[in-house]
Amino acid sequence: MGTCPECGAAVNVDDDVVEGEILECEECGAELEVISVSPLELELAPEEEEDWGE
């Protein structure tokens, strides 16, 4: 179980979660990235920027 860095709610995390996986907070809907699995650390996922063919 992790904690949402946006709203502080408990986030259920599966035992087989891997670093880099994106989860969603069920309380506030924020996208969270798994930074570390041992110990479990969650951060807000970086927003994807539009690639305008550059």
C-alpha positions in Angstrom: 0.0 0.0 0.0 1.3 3.4 -1.0 0.3 7.0 -0.4 -0.8 9.4 -3.1 1.6 12.4 -3.1 -1.3 14.6 -4.5 -4.1 14.0 -2.0 -2.5 11.7 0.7 -5.0 8.9 0.1 -4.0 5.2 0.4 -3.2 3.6 -2.9 -3.5 -0.1 -3.3 -0.5 -1.5 -5.1 -0.2 -5.1 -6.4 2.7 -7.3 -5.1 4.0 -7.7 -8.6 4.3 -3.9 -9.3 7.5 -2.8 -11.1 9.4 0.4 -11.2 8.2 2.8 -13.9 4.6 1.5 -13.8 1.9 4.1 -13.9 -1.0 3.8 -11.4 -4.1 5.9 -10.8 -5.2 7.3 -7.4 -8.8 6.1 -6.9 -9.5 9.2 -4.7 -8.2 12.1 -6.9 -7.5 10.5 -10.2 -3.8 11.6 -10.3 -1.5 9.4 -12.4 1.3 8.1 -10.2 4.6 6.6 -11.2 6.3 3.8 -9.2 9.7 5.3 -8.4 10.9 2.4 -6.2 9.4 -0.9 -5.1 11.5 -1.5 -2.0 10.7 0.7 -0.2 7.5 1.6 -2.1 7.8 5.2 -3.4 5.2 6.9 -5.6 5.5 10.3 -7.4 3.2 12.2 -9.7 3.8 10.8 -13.2 5.2 13.3 -15.7 2.7 14.6 -18.1 3.2 13.5 -21.7 3.9 16.4 -24.0 2.5 16.6 -27.5 5.0 15.7 -30.2 4.1 17.9 -33.1 6.3 15.9 -35.5 9.4 17.7 -34.4 
